[in-house]
Amino acid sequence: MPSDPLRTRLCDEYGCEYPIVGFAHTKDVVAAVTNAGGIGVYGANSLTPEQIQSDVRWIKERVGDRPFGVDLLLSASYLEGTPEDLEAQIPQGHIDFVDRVMEEHGIPEPKTPGPWGHARVDLLRKARAKFEVIKEERVPIFASGMGSPAFILDELHEAGIKVWGLIGLARQARRELEQGLDLIVAQGQDSGGHTGRMGTFSLVREVTELAKEYDTPILAAGGVTTGAHVVASLALGAAGVWCGTIWQTTHESETSMAKKQKLLESGNQDAWVSEAVDGKRMRVIRGAFIDVFDAPDAPPPLAMPLQGMLLGKIETAVEDHQIYDWLRIPAGQGVGFVKEMKPARQTLLDLVEEARDSLDAMGFDPPDDE
């Protein structure tokens, strides 16, 4: 047994102090997590290549040689086309339903000028330009939040970039292990945002056993919000954890104050899975938005990105006016354990302290230097 169970293969191979990866859409959080001893990963899917380059350079200036990454979505089931072509595929009945919902619930017109809901239309088309930025800037880690990055694997490896893949099924893990990815994130259905159907404990254990023949490290993801979750993940064979929900309430997060308050008020049972948000299974805090668009009289969800385009107007209006009951917030099943707003650095160190407490409760003596 190692002298310190929190000093894992992830720490040895990537140079982090703690086996904790923090995923966030705020560059300040990514830098803070990295500088506190973890690995920050920047969710940059909605950004332009130019924005990614600017933000990556900003992060690099603040973290130096410490490890961090960038995450993009590469869904193979994503419909492609121009905004005009895609809009023509949205049934009029769906559009009428959204208009009726806005009228009946008194949701005002967006302040932000349209068109709305087009942020992901060029998801795959612009992926190449984003990869060029990642290569040019030599980002230490690229993580594919959805879909296999095999088509770009050799190019990224040649640039000295480690490639990670997030998966929700063991067969996906085996495929990416065979393709030679450097690390696999086993993301159970407890996770916030896009999620599968396998429970975190079962998936992580299945994938860690599978990965032994490939000698590839595995991270556990899905509902990780406490130090006890960290220790449990290590016990299942993971080299660390990937967590996202817990960073949304940090001081540095660009999540609005209303959303932070809603997260703090939510219990674990409030993290609800729906396909109504963008056409794929997504876990979010349940509220009026989910209740209306998951109701029996609501039209069935459309494929990505059509569903997001359909809901673009109402989502923009809700955001512009911060209509509390309608705010849609991705969150994992462990959101009920997130109880306060605090700096990202303190959030990470508290996770480590809670993990030490869990180890102590199991009779494990802390390292001599603790």
C-alpha positions in Angstrom: 0.0 0.0 0.0 1.4 3.5 -0.9 2.4 5.8 2.0 -0.2 8.2 0.8 -3.3 6.9 -1.1 -4.0 10.4 -2.4 -0.7 10.3 -4.2 -1.8 8.3 -7.3 -0.7 7.5 -10.8 -2.5 10.6 -12.0 -0.2 12.8 -9.7 2.9 11.0 -10.8 2.2 11.1 -14.6 0.7 14.6 -14.8 2.5 16.5 -12.0 -0.6 17.4 -9.9 -0.5 17.3 -6.2 -4.0 15.8 -5.7 -5.9 13.3 -7.9 -8.7 15.8 -8.5 -9.7 17.1 -11.9 -12.0 20.2 -11.9 -14.1 20.7 -15.0 -15.5 24.3 -15.4 -16.7 26.7 -18.0 -14.9 29.6 -16.3 -11.2 30.1 -17.0 -10.6 31.6 -13.5 -11.9 28.4 -11.9 -9.6 26.3 -14.2 -6.6 28.3 -13.2 -7.5 28.3 -9.5 -8.0 24.5 -9.4 -4.7 23.9 -11.2 -2.8 26.3 -9.0 -4.3 24.6 -5.9 -2.8 21.3 -6.9 -5.5 19.7 -9.0 -6.0 19.7 -12.8 -8.4 22.2 -14.2 -10.1 21.4 -17.5 -11.8 24.2 -19.5 -15.2 23.5 -21.1 -14.7 25.5 -24.3 -17.2 23.9 -26.6 -19.3 27.1 -27.1 -16.3 29.3 -27.7 -14.8 30.4 -31.0 -11.3 29.3 -31.9 -10.2 32.9 -31.2 -11.8 32.9 -27.8 -10.2 29.6 -26.9 -6.7 30.8 -27.9 -7.1 34.0 -25.8 -8.4 32.1 -22.8 -5.8 29.4 -23.1 -3.0 32.0 -23.1 -4.6 33.6 -20.1 -4.6 30.3 -18.2 -1.0 29.5 -19.2 0.2 32.9 -17.9 -1.3 32.0 -14.5 -0.5 28.3 -14.1 2.9 28.1 -15.7 4.0 24.5 -16.1 1.2 23.1 -14.1 -1.2 20.7 -15.9 -4.5 21.8 -17.4 -6.8 20.8 -20.2 -9.4 21.9 -22.7 -12.7 19.9 -23.3 -14.8 19.8 -26.5 -17.8 17.8 -27.6 -17.5 15.6 -30.7 -20.9 14.0 -31.0 -21.1 11.6 -34.0 -25.0 11.8 -33.9 -25.0 15.6 -34.4 -27.0 16.9 -37.4 -24.9 19.3 -39.5 -25.9 22.1 -41.9 -26.3 25.8 -42.1 -28.6 27.5 -39.6 -31.1 28.1 -42.3 -31.1 24.4 -43.4 -31.5 23.3 -39.8 -34.2 25.7 -38.9 -36.2 24.4 -41.8 -36.2 21.0 -40.1 -37.9 22.2 -36.9 -41.6 21.3 -37.0 -44.0 24.2 -36.8 -45.9 22.5 -34.0 -42.8 22.6 -31.9 -42.3 26.3 -32.6 -46.0 27.0 -31.7 -45.6 25.1 -28.4 -42.7 27.2 -27.3 -44.5 30.5 -28.3 -47.5 29.3 -26.3 -45.4 28.5 -23.3 -43.8 31.9 -23.3 -47.2 33.6 -23.6 -49.0 31.5 -20.9 -46.2 31.9 -18.4 -45.5 35.6 -19.0 -41.9 35.1 -20.2 -40.9 38.4 -21.9 -39.0 38.7 -25.1 -35.2 38.3 -24.8 -33.1 41.3 -24.4 -30.3 39.7 -26.5 -31.0 40.1 -30.2 -31.5 36.9 -32.2 -30.9 34.5 -33.8 -30.9 32.4 -30.7 -29.8 28.8 -30.0 -27.2 28.7 -32.8 -24.1 28.4 -30.6 -23.7 24.7 -31.4 -24.7 24.7 -35.0 -21.1 24.5 -36.3 -20.0 22.1 -33.6 -18.1 19.7 -35.8 -17.4 22.2 -38.7 -15.4 24.4 -36.4 -13.7 21.6 -34.5 -10.8 21.5 -36.8 -10.0 25.2 -36.2 -10.3 24.6 -32.5 -7.9 21.7 -32.6 -5.4 23.8 -34.5 -5.5 26.3 -31.6 -5.0 23.5 -29.1 -2.0 22.2 -31.0 -0.5 25.6 -31.6 -0.8 26.5 -27.9 0.4 23.0 -26.9 -2.4 22.6 -24.3 -1.2 19.8 -22.0 -4.4 17.8 -22.1 -7.3 17.5 -24.6 -10.5 15.9 -23.3 -13.4 14.8 -25.5 -16.5 15.3 -23.5 -18.6 13.4 -26.0 -17.6 11.2 -28.9 -14.3 9.6 -29.8 -11.2 11.7 -30.5 -9.5 8.9 -32.4 -9.5 10.9 -35.7 -7.2 13.5 -34.2 -5.3 11.3 -31.7 -2.0 11.0 -33.7 -1.9 14.7 -34.5 -2.4 15.7 -30.8 0.2 13.1 -29.7 2.7 14.4 -32.2 2.2 17.9 -30.6 2.9 16.4 -27.2 -0.7 16.6 -26.0 -2.3 13.9 -23.8 -5.8 12.8 -25.0 -8.6 11.9 -22.6 -12.0 10.5 -23.4 -15.2 10.6 -21.4 -17.4 7.5 -21.8 -20.6 6.2 -20.3 -20.5 2.6 -21.3 -17.8 -0.2 -21.0 -17.9 -0.8 -24.8 -17.0 2.8 -25.4 -14.2 2.5 -22.9 -12.8 -0.6 -24.7 -12.9 1.1 -28.1 -11.0 4.2 -26.8 -8.5 2.0 -24.9 -7.9 0.1 -28.1 -7.4 3.4 -30.0 -4.6 4.3 -27.6 -6.1 7.2 -25.5 -4.0 8.3 -22.6 -6.7 8.3 -20.0 -10.4 7.3 -19.8 -13.0 9.2 -17.7 -15.7 6.7 -16.6 -18.7 9.0 -16.2 -21.7 7.5 -14.5 -25.2 8.7 -14.8 -24.9 10.6 -11.5 -23.1 13.3 -13.5 -24.4 16.7 -14.4 -24.8 17.8 -18.0 -24.8 15.1 -20.6 -25.0 11.7 -19.0 -25.6 8.0 -19.8 -27.6 5.3 -18.0 -25.0 3.4 -16.0 -24.6 4.1 -12.3 -21.2 5.6 -11.3 -20.1 2.8 -9.0 -20.9 0.0 -11.5 -19.4 1.8 -14.5 -16.2 2.8 -12.7 -15.5 -0.7 -11.4 -16.2 -2.3 -14.8 -13.9 0.1 -16.6 -11.0 0.0 -14.1 -11.0 -3.8 -14.5 -11.2 -3.6 -18.3 -8.3 -1.0 -18.3 -5.9 -3.3 -16.6 -4.9 -5.1 -19.8 -4.1 -1.7 -21.4 -2.3 -0.2 -18.4 -4.3 3.0 -18.8 -5.4 5.2 -15.9 -9.1 5.7 -15.2 -10.9 8.7 -13.6 -14.2 8.3 -11.8 -16.9 10.9 -12.6 -20.6 11.3 -11.8 -21.8 12.8 -8.5 -18.4 13.4 -7.0 -18.8 16.3 -4.6 -17.2 15.1 -1.3 -13.9 13.7 -0.1 -15.7 10.4 0.7 -16.6 10.2 -3.0 -12.9 10.6 -3.8 -11.8 7.8 -1.5 -14.6 5.5 -2.8 -13.4 6.2 -6.4 -9.9 5.2 -5.5 -11.2 2.1 -3.8 -12.9 1.2 -7.1 -9.5 1.3 -8.9 -9.6 4.8 -10.3 -6.5 7.0 -10.3 -8.5 10.1 -9.4 -11.8 11.9 -9.9 -13.4 14.3 -12.4 -15.9 16.7 -10.9 -17.8 19.6 -12.2 -20.9 20.6 -10.2 -19.0 21.6 -7.1 -17.1 24.4 -8.9 -20.2 26.2 -10.0 -20.7 27.8 -6.6 -17.2 28.9 -6.2 -16.4 32.6 -6.0 -14.5 32.6 -9.3 -17.3 30.9 -11.2 -19.2 33.0 -13.8 -22.4 31.1 -12.9 -24.9 33.8 -12.0 -25.7 34.5 -8.3 -29.3 33.3 -8.8 -28.1 30.0 -10.2 -25.5 29.6 -7.4 -28.3 30.2 -4.9 -30.5 27.6 -6.6 -27.7 25.1 -6.6 -27.1 25.6 -2.8 -30.9 25.2 -2.2 -31.1 21.9 -4.2 -31.1 18.4 -2.8 -29.7 15.4 -4.5 -33.2 14.4 -5.7 -33.5 17.7 -7.6 -30.8 16.7 -10.1 -33.1 15.5 -12.9 -32.4 13.8 -16.2 -34.2 15.1 -19.3 -33.8 15.0 -23.1 -35.8 18.2 -23.5 -32.8 20.5 -23.0 -30.9 19.7 -26.2 -32.0 16.4 -27.5 -29.6 14.2 -25.4 -29.9 13.0 -21.9 -28.9 15.8 -19.6 -29.0 16.1 -15.8 -30.1 19.5 -14.6 -31.8 21.1 -11.6 -35.5 20.4 -11.9 -37.6 23.5 -12.2 -40.4 25.0 -14.3 -38.4 24.6 -17.6 -38.2 20.8 -17.1 -41.7 20.4 -15.8 -43.1 22.1 -18.9 -41.0 20.6 -21.6 -41.1 17.0 -20.1 -44.9 17.2 -19.7 -47.0 14.6 -21.6 -48.5 17.4 -23.8 -45.0 18.7 -24.8 -43.7 17.7 -28.3 -41.0 15.0 -28.3 -37.4 16.3 -28.2 -35.6 16.9 -31.5 -32.1 15.7 -32.4 -29.1 17.9 -31.6 -28.8 20.7 -32.5 -32.4 21.2 -33.5 -33.7 21.0 -29.9 -31.3 23.7 -28.7 -32.2 25.9 -31.6 -35.9 25.4 -30.8 -35.5 26.4 -27.2 -32.9 29.2 -27.9 -35.4 32.0 -27.6 -37.0 31.0 -24.4 -33.7 30.0 -22.8 -32.2 33.4 -23.8 -35.2 35.2 -22.3 -34.9 33.2 -19.1 -31.2 34.1 -18.8 -31.6 37.7 -19.8 -34.3 38.3 -17.2 -32.9 35.8 -14.7 -36.4 34.2 -14.1 -35.6 32.1 -11.1 -38.1 29.3 -11.4 -37.1 28.8 -15.0 -33.3 28.8 -14.7 -31.8 25.6 -16.3 -28.6 24.5 -14.5 -26.6 21.4 -15.2 -25.8 19.6 -11.9 -24.8 16.2 -10.8 -26.6 13.9 -8.3 -24.3 15.0 -5.5 -25.4 18.6 -5.6 -27.1 18.3 -2.2 -23.7 18.0 -0.6 -22.7 21.5 -2.0 -23.6 23.8 0.9 -21.7 27.1 0.6 -20.0 29.5 -1.8 -16.2 29.7 -1.3 -13.0 30.1 -3.4 -12.1 27.3 -5.8 -8.8 26.7 -4.0 -10.7 26.2 -0.7 -13.1 23.9 -2.4 -10.3 21.7 -3.6 -8.5 21.7 -0.3 -11.7 20.9 1.5 -12.2 17.9 -0.7 -8.7 16.7 0.2 -9.3 17.2 3.9 -12.6 15.3 3.7 -10.8 12.5 1.9 -8.2 12.4 4.7 -10.9 12.3 7.3 -12.5 9.4 5.5 -9.2 7.5 5.3 -8.7 8.3 9.0 -12.1 6.9 9.8 -11.1 3.7 8.1 -7.9 3.4 10.2 -5.4 4.6 7.6 -2.5 6.5 9.2 -1.8 9.8 7.4 1.7 10.3 5.8 4.4 11.6 8.1 4.5 15.0 6.5 0.8 15.7 7.1 
